[in-house]
Every structure is written in structure tokens, then in C-alpha cells.
Amino acid sequence: MIAASPDQDQIEAATGAGAQEPLRVYVGLNSAPNPATRARLALDELKRIDAFSRGTLVIATPTGTGWVDPAGQQALEYLLQGDVATVSVQYSYLASWIALMTDPEYGVETARAVFSEIYGHWRTLPADARPELYLNGLSLGALNSDLSHDLHQIVTDPFQGALWVGPPFNSPTWGDVTRNRNPASPAWLPSYRDGSAVRFMNQTGLTSDIEESWGDFRLLYLQHASDAVVFFDPRATWRRPAWMAPPRGPDVAPGFWWLPVVTVLQLSVDIMTATKPPRGHGHSYDFVSYARAWAMLLDLPDWTEDRIDALARTREE
């Protein structure tokens, strides 16, 4: 994560504009003996490199293995011309689905410690002289990021929002919003109320019936209809999941029918192989989707779809 591209020169070459060197902090399991100490170490390092002077600060909760998807990190660094700092603290070596089943509380404990330390310092800074603060997570990282704070912590001074990618099916906020989605919207790409606080995207774009511009606090979910980590449902043992009702998502096979017991076994296998599909499907998210999601969340109208596509082609050359 620390040594990954892009650097300042690469951003300037790809975007044709001036840029800064992106700032990145990563604290591994062996860096300190417990979550609280690792969280303090992360904050100390952010202060040392002057990360709070950047325009945007992202707390990126990693997956179970400690991985932060470089496609998402790099997309944001290009879009913001390097004016961003990202911090991540490891809590496990296990694949997300194994960590979720064996020791889910350890990831929550770390996420809460990290959020408490960084948010606690961030809120002491003058509102007009501190970075915009966003949360980010993929897979189990999205779940633990969701659980890293509660309403009472942030109600008087909320951070700006979160991009949660491929959230596991048991993510509390995702589940509540999906169940209470607007009736005309599908379960695999919901719309929620007027869209001013919560939105959903997939590889084809944004839900279409957004009525309002973003509010001051915003949550954006990026998910694929073919992602079993998101749409696994134990109740599929005895009833058809809502996401299987027509119209189906763009990458769900039309011949995939619900069968009692059988379907939940199929979905269980799909969870274990969720990262096998090519980028842009299943539990594998691509640079373009990340870039469009970050541009939507941060409200960057200059980054049009055509410009993002051009950036993606430049990176591949």
C-alpha cells in the first residue's frame, strides 16, 4: 500500500495538471501489541507526515487479510491530484470470509480504536482548516468500517461520508437501507428516499431516480449484482431472495433459478470463490467503477465518465 503507484509524477503525466505526492499510512499487526496501540501509532504517523493539512483524509479499513484494494486507493489519488492521505490498520491475516466466521469482533475492535483516535483528533481541528474525512472499506473492511462508530459519537460533528464496496450481507446499515428501499427499485441496486444521504452504484452506474443533490453527510455503496458476498442470504434455504426477482442485475445469469436448500449451497460456494470473476464482476471491483464512485461521493463534476475512461486508458498504456 505504501509503495504503490501513483506518485506525483505519474498523476501529473496522466491528468495533465499539477499534483502532490499522495500520503499513505499503514500499520501492520506486528507494528504494536494491541489494537489501541496500533491506532495511536497510526495517528502519530499521520501527524508526523502532516496528513491533516491535505484536502481529504480517508480511513480505509482493510479486508481480513489486511489488504487495501489498490484500484480504489489509486482512483481517488488520481481524481484528487494527490491531495489526499489514506490510513489503514491491519487486524487479521485471514481471508475475509474466514475472519468473519472465526473472529469477527477483533476487526470491529480495531476499526473502533482507529476511528476513535483519528476522528477524535480531527474534530479538535478548526472546521475550516481540516481535511474532509471519509471512511472506506471493501468486503469485511466495509462491514468493520460501518461498525467503527455510532451515531452518538458523530452527531454533533459528523465526518463527510463513506464509500463501502462489496459490503457483506450482514452489514447493518446496508441491510436496513436495502430492506427499506423505495418500492420501485430492485434489491440489487436500491434507491433510498430522495437519495440525498444514501446511494447505490454498480458497474453500470447510479440508481436512476435520485431527486436531490447530496446532503452534508453521504453514504455510497458500490456493489455488483453478481457479488455473493453481498447477496448471500441464509433464508435462501427456504425462500427466494429479493435480488433474484425480475428484473435481474446485469451480470446475474438468467438461468440461475431458486431451489430450496440447493441455492443457499450454491451461494456458499460462490462466497468462497467470489474474487475469481474478472474485474467488474463478482467480488472483484475495477478502477473505473471505483473512480466513478469516488467522483460521485466527493461531488467532482469535472470528472465525467468520458474523462474517467480516458484516465483508465492512460494507466493501461
Summary of the structure (lengths in Angstrom):
residues: 317
radius of gyration: 19.1
end to end distance: 21.8
largest distance: 57.3
contacts: 1043
relative contact order: 0.11
helix: 41%
strand: 14%
